[in-house]
Amino acid sequence: MSSGTQAYLAQIGGVPVLVLKEGTQRAFGKEAMRINIMVAKAVAEVMKSTLGPKGMDKMLIDSLGDITITNDGATILDEMDVQHPIGKLLVEISKTQDDEVGDGTTTAVILAGALLEEAEKLLDKNIHPTVVVSGFKKALDVAMEHLRKIAIPVKRDDVATLKKVASTAMHGKISETVKDYFAELAVKAMLQVAEERNGKWVADLDNVQIVKKHGGALEDTQLVYGIVVDKEVVHAAMPKRVVNAKIALLDAPLEVEKPEIDAEIRINDPNQIRAFLEEEENILKSYVDKFKALGVNAVFTTKGIDDMAQYYLAKAGILAVRRVKRSDIEKLVRATGGRLVTNIEDMTEADLGFAGLIEERRIGDEKMVFVEQCKNPKAVSILIRGGFERLVDEAERNLTDALSVVSDVIEEPYVVPGGGAPEVEVAKVVRQFAAKVSGREQYAVEAFANAVEVIPKTLAENAGLDAVDVLTELRHIHESREDGWKYGINAFTGKVSDMWAIDVIEPLSVKLQALKAAVEATTMVLRIDEIIAASKVESGKKEEGKEGGEIGGSPGSFE
């Protein structure tokens, strides 16, 4: 059942035949499932204490000694460097959840752990894994259908509701004083960049640039209706502030390009050298003359700017910034309404962008160029300030969560109450459905209902409440009251409350994605009935031993 000769020898007519390599480890049947479920439960257990407004943070130290302090599920799993393959699968779930909807990463992992824990009980009763998987799938369909039924539609421009959604996503993450301010920034930013494409609304997070600079306080964080370029003006004689700027956005160098093939120039007269150098100057001067003719007073390029070109630009009173990141120049295109030009000679006035103000400012110990007061920009920037680097990093993660959930509601305008209310409601409906399911699948459907209740249970435990009492009261209210589906756990008062009344609201898409991701991961784990791990190279084994950590050890270790 585990490693050793028995694991990889087969017999043909009494003669042993080598099937797998020496040192290969193998686990199969219930043993393999037990190991996999144990690893998933261990990972989920680590995540549980971070859930909800009363969740705690984790300090993670990587192999280089860098410290990360966070309670963001995706970040914790990413930094934990989990070694076991099943642990890595749960890391993938959280990444998918983060990429798809930007929030609910901890929920997805905890749900997967709970579903596998319930599945293990069923496997011990000799219920086949495929029956369990089938029951979970049926329960998931019922759960998702009911969540869509209770979800409340929201207008995309309903700023008050969007703010509540953003605040809920940041509960228990950064100080309550800044939460409302960050929620407001997130809503303003996403509404500014949202646009309708082919009849569908799209709010792309890539159009919101987040710039971090430690120093100041979190309250100094600001939204710029334009772009902040983390570069400085290239020449000291250039203007540091330009009002009503006409901007040239270039993907071309302002320098004389060297020929692509090796070239040799033979000169027999000193005047020819002078003519050659003058011609270089003339080329650069012609570029600047072109800018002047078009009325350009600011230039941003992804490439370099020659010293001579800098001199001519400064003389013409044009502000210039070089080696701008590709992502930043694309955002500048969206913010200023200009076009990215690759050939300066072909540039026309229609290619120019506009900004009400371009200014170089000192932020902390660095200079940055602010391009702001753009006309209806479709890309904006948020400059995050904070007392120290770790705080700024965590503020960025929180703000990204808030931006993500606002984006989710703009794209799919439905919301549900938070605080564990949807999970208790789903468990109630799934239990009612279980009574109509015949055969052994009924056990699996009931197990799904029990597993989903892990969310309100964990919320209660993290808030220091008695989980059994809270869950009993929640079930009673959901069963007996018509508006019971709104009731969840108020972690601050320790009572069961109407979540709508206390503004705890979450996007429907986050809940649906968390349930889907958890069931898909559970399905994959339950379908594995054998693990065959190849032997490690010796040097590899030593390193694995060092880094294996608490969860899983090396991928080949099943003990």
Residue pairs with C-beta under 8 A, 6 or more apart in sequence:
1 7
1 26
1 27
1 28
1 29
1 31
2 25
2 26
2 27
2 31
2 558
2 559
3 23
3 24
3 25
3 26
3 558
7 20
7 24
7 25
7 26
8 18
8 19
8 20
8 21
8 22
8 24
8 26
9 16
9 17
9 18
9 19
10 16
10 17
10 19
11 17
20 26
20 532
21 534
21 535
22 535
23 535
23 536
24 532
24 533
24 534
24 535
25 531
25 532
25 533
25 535
25 556
25 557
25 558
26 530
26 531
26 532
26 533
27 35
27 530
27 531
27 558
28 529
28 530
28 531
29 529
29 530
30 123
31 558
32 528
32 529
32 530
32 531
32 558
33 120
33 123
33 129
33 525
33 526
33 528
33 529
34 120
35 531
35 558
36 86
36 116
36 525
36 528
36 531
37 116
37 117
37 119
37 120
37 525
39 84
39 86
39 87
39 551
39 552
40 86
40 87
40 89
40 90
40 112
40 113
40 116
40 521
40 525
41 113
41 116
41 117
42 87
42 550
42 551
42 552
43 77
43 82
43 87
43 90
43 109
43 113
43 551
44 90
44 109
44 110
44 112
44 113
44 114
45 113
46 58
46 76
46 80
46 551
47 73
47 76
47 77
47 106
47 109
47 110
47 113
48 110
48 458
48 461
48 462
49 55
49 56
49 462
50 56
50 57
50 58
50 71
50 73
50 76
50 106
51 106
51 107
51 110
51 455
51 458
51 459
51 462
52 171
52 172
52 458
52 459
52 462
52 463
52 491
53 171
53 172
53 463
53 491
53 492
54 172
54 459
54 462
54 463
54 464
54 491
55 71
55 106
55 172
55 462
56 71
56 462
57 69
57 70
57 71
58 69
58 70
58 71
58 76
59 67
59 68
59 69
60 67
60 68
60 69
60 70
60 76
60 79
60 80
61 67
61 68
62 68
62 79
62 81
63 81
63 547
67 390
68 75
68 79
68 390
68 393
69 390
69 394
70 76
70 393
70 394
70 397
71 106
71 172
71 173
72 105
72 173
72 394
72 397
72 398
72 401
73 94
73 97
73 98
73 105
73 106
73 107
73 108
73 109
74 94
74 95
74 97
74 98
74 105
75 397
77 90
77 91
77 94
77 95
77 105
77 109
78 91
78 94
78 95
80 91
80 549
80 551
81 547
81 549
82 88
82 90
82 91
82 549
82 551
82 552
83 544
83 547
83 548
83 549
83 551
83 552
83 553
83 554
83 555
84 551
84 552
84 553
84 555
85 531
85 555
86 525
86 552
87 551
87 552
89 521
89 524
89 525
90 109
90 112
90 113
90 521
93 108
93 109
93 112
93 517
93 518
93 520
93 521
94 105
94 106
94 108
94 109
96 517
97 103
97 104
97 105
97 108
97 513
97 514
97 517
98 105
100 513
101 404
101 405
101 408
101 507
101 509
101 510
101 513
102 205
102 400
102 401
102 403
102 404
102 405
102 407
102 408
103 169
103 401
103 404
103 405
103 408
103 506
103 507
103 510
104 506
104 510
104 511
104 513
104 514
107 455
107 510
107 514
108 513
108 514
108 517
108 518
109 518
110 454
110 455
110 458
111 451
111 452
111 454
111 455
111 514
111 515
111 518
112 517
112 518
112 521
112 522
113 454
114 450
114 451
114 452
114 454
115 136
115 447
115 448
115 451
115 518
115 519
115 522
116 522
116 525
116 526
117 451
118 447
118 448
118 450
118 451
119 129
119 132
119 136
119 444
119 447
119 522
119 526
121 447
122 132
122 443
122 444
122 447
123 129
123 132
125 443
127 440
127 443
127 444
128 440
129 526
129 527
129 529
130 527
131 439
131 440
131 441
131 444
132 444
132 447
132 526
133 444
133 522
133 523
133 526
133 527
134 441
134 444
135 437
135 440
135 441
135 442
135 443
135 444
135 445
135 447
135 448
136 444
136 445
136 447
136 448
136 519
136 522
136 523
137 519
137 523
138 433
138 437
138 441
138 445
139 430
139 433
139 434
139 444
139 445
139 448
139 449
140 448
140 515
140 516
140 519
142 429
142 430
142 433
143 426
143 429
143 430
143 448
143 452
143 515
144 512
144 515
144 516
146 425
146 426
146 429
147 416
147 422
147 425
147 426
147 508
147 511
147 512
147 515
148 414
148 508
148 512
150 416
150 422
150 425
150 485
151 414
151 415
151 416
151 508
152 414
152 415
152 416
153 413
153 414
154 161
154 162
154 409
154 413
154 414
154 415
155 161
155 413
156 194
156 201
156 409
156 410
156 413
157 191
159 187
159 191
161 409
161 415
161 505
162 187
162 190
162 191
162 406
162 409
162 410
163 180
163 183
163 184
163 187
164 183
164 503
164 504
164 505
165 405
165 406
165 409
165 415
165 505
165 506
165 507
166 182
166 183
166 186
166 187
166 402
166 403
166 405
166 406
167 179
167 180
167 183
167 402
167 503
168 405
168 418
168 503
168 504
168 505
168 506
169 401
169 402
169 404
169 405
169 506
170 179
170 182
170 183
170 398
170 401
170 402
171 179
171 504
172 491
173 179
173 394
173 397
173 398
173 401
174 182
174 218
174 394
174 395
174 398
175 218
177 219
178 218
178 219
178 221
178 395
181 219
181 221
182 218
182 221
182 395
182 398
182 399
182 402
183 402
185 221
185 223
185 382
185 399
186 399
186 402
186 403
186 406
187 406
188 223
189 208
189 223
189 380
189 382
189 403
190 203
190 208
190 403
190 406
190 407
190 410
191 406
191 410
192 225
192 377
192 378
192 380
193 203
193 204
193 207
193 208
193 377
193 378
193 379
193 380
194 201
194 202
194 203
194 407
194 410
195 201
195 202
195 378
196 202
200 411
201 410
201 411
202 411
203 406
203 407
203 410
203 411
204 407
205 400
205 403
205 404
205 407
206 327
207 331
207 334
207 378
207 379
207 380
208 379
208 380
208 381
208 382
208 403
209 227
209 228
209 327
209 328
209 331
209 379
209 380
209 381
209 382
210 381
210 382
210 384
210 396
210 399
210 400
211 228
211 230
211 368
211 381
211 382
211 383
211 384
212 384
212 392
212 393
212 396
213 363
213 364
213 366
213 368
213 383
213 384
213 385
213 392
214 364
214 385
214 386
214 387
214 388
214 389
214 391
214 392
215 363
215 364
215 365
215 385
215 386
215 387
216 364
216 385
216 386
216 387
217 385
217 386
217 387
218 384
218 385
218 386
218 387
218 391
218 395
220 385
221 382
221 383
221 384
221 385
221 386
221 395
221 399
222 382
222 383
222 385
223 380
223 381
223 382
224 370
224 372
224 380
224 381
224 382
224 383
225 335
225 372
225 373
225 374
225 377
225 380
226 335
226 336
226 355
226 370
226 371
226 372
226 373
226 374
226 377
226 380
226 381
227 328
227 331
227 332
227 335
227 371
227 379
227 380
227 381
228 368
228 369
228 370
228 371
228 381
228 383
229 300
229 321
229 324
229 328
229 332
229 368
229 369
229 370
229 371
230 325
230 328
230 366
230 368
231 321
231 322
231 323
231 324
231 368
231 369
232 321
232 360
232 366
232 367
232 368
232 369
233 240
233 319
233 320
233 321
233 360
233 367
233 369
234 305
234 310
234 320
234 321
234 322
235 310
235 311
235 313
235 314
235 320
237 314
237 315
238 310
238 313
238 314
238 317
238 318
238 319
238 320
239 297
239 317
239 318
239 319
240 319
240 359
240 360
241 357
241 358
241 359
241 360
242 297
242 298
242 319
242 357
242 358
242 359
243 356
243 357
244 354
244 356
245 297
245 298
245 319
245 354
245 355
245 356
245 357
245 358
245 371
246 294
246 295
246 296
246 297
246 298
246 352
246 353
246 354
247 296
247 298
247 299
247 300
247 332
247 336
247 338
247 352
247 353
247 354
247 355
247 358
247 371
248 291
248 294
248 296
248 298
248 299
248 300
248 338
248 341
248 347
248 351
248 352
249 300
249 301
249 329
249 332
249 333
249 336
249 338
249 339
249 340
249 341
249 351
249 353
250 299
250 300
250 301
250 302
250 303
250 340
250 341
250 342
250 344
251 301
251 302
251 303
251 329
251 340
251 341
251 342
252 301
252 303
252 341
252 342
252 343
252 344
253 301
253 303
253 304
253 305
253 306
254 284
254 287
254 299
254 301
254 303
254 304
254 305
254 306
254 309
254 313
254 320
254 322
254 344
255 284
255 303
255 304
255 305
255 306
255 309
256 280
256 283
256 284
256 306
265 276
267 273
267 276
280 308
281 308
284 306
284 308
284 309
284 312
285 312
287 309
287 344
288 309
288 312
288 313
288 316
288 318
290 344
290 345
290 347
291 299
291 313
291 316
291 318
292 316
292 318
294 347
294 348
294 349
294 352
295 349
295 352
296 318
296 352
297 317
297 318
297 319
298 318
298 319
298 320
298 355
298 358
298 371
299 305
299 313
299 318
299 319
299 320
299 321
300 320
300 321
300 324
300 329
300 332
301 320
301 321
301 322
301 323
301 324
302 323
302 324
302 325
302 326
302 329
303 322
303 323
304 322
304 323
305 313
305 320
305 322
310 320
313 320
319 358
319 360
321 369
324 332
329 340
330 340
331 379
331 381
332 338
332 353
332 371
332 379
333 339
333 340
333 353
334 377
334 378
334 379
335 353
335 355
335 371
335 374
335 377
335 378
335 379
335 380
336 353
336 354
336 355
336 371
336 374
336 377
337 353
337 354
337 374
337 375
338 351
338 352
338 353
338 354
339 350
339 351
339 353
341 347
341 351
353 374
354 374
354 375
355 371
355 372
355 373
355 374
356 372
356 373
356 374
356 375
357 370
357 371
357 372
357 373
358 369
358 370
358 371
358 372
359 369
359 370
359 372
360 367
360 368
360 369
360 370
361 367
361 368
361 369
361 370
362 368
363 383
363 385
382 399
384 392
384 395
384 396
384 399
385 392
386 392
386 395
405 506
405 507
405 510
408 507
408 509
408 510
409 415
409 507
411 509
412 507
412 508
412 509
414 507
414 508
414 509
415 505
415 506
415 507
415 508
416 422
416 505
416 506
416 507
416 508
416 511
417 485
417 486
417 487
417 488
417 498
417 499
417 500
417 504
417 505
417 506
418 488
418 499
418 504
418 505
418 506
419 456
419 459
419 488
419 489
419 490
419 491
419 497
419 499
419 504
420 455
420 456
420 459
420 460
420 474
420 488
420 489
421 474
421 485
421 486
421 487
421 488
421 499
422 485
422 506
422 511
423 452
423 453
423 455
423 456
424 453
424 456
424 471
424 474
424 475
424 478
424 487
424 488
425 478
425 484
425 485
426 449
426 452
426 515
427 449
427 450
427 452
427 453
427 475
428 449
428 475
428 478
428 479
430 445
430 446
430 448
430 449
430 452
431 446
431 449
433 445
434 442
434 445
434 446
434 449
435 442
437 445
452 515
453 471
456 470
456 471
456 474
456 488
456 489
457 467
457 470
457 471
458 467
459 488
459 489
459 491
460 466
460 467
460 470
460 471
460 489
461 467
462 491
463 489
463 491
463 492
463 494
464 494
465 489
465 494
470 489
470 496
473 496
474 487
474 488
474 489
474 496
477 484
477 487
477 496
478 484
478 485
478 487
481 487
483 498
486 498
486 499
486 500
487 496
487 497
487 498
487 499
488 496
488 497
488 499
488 504
489 496
489 497
490 496
490 497
490 502
490 504
499 505
531 558
533 555
533 556
533 557
533 558
534 556
535 556
536 544
536 554
536 556
541 554
544 553
544 554
545 553
545 554
548 554
548 557
553 559
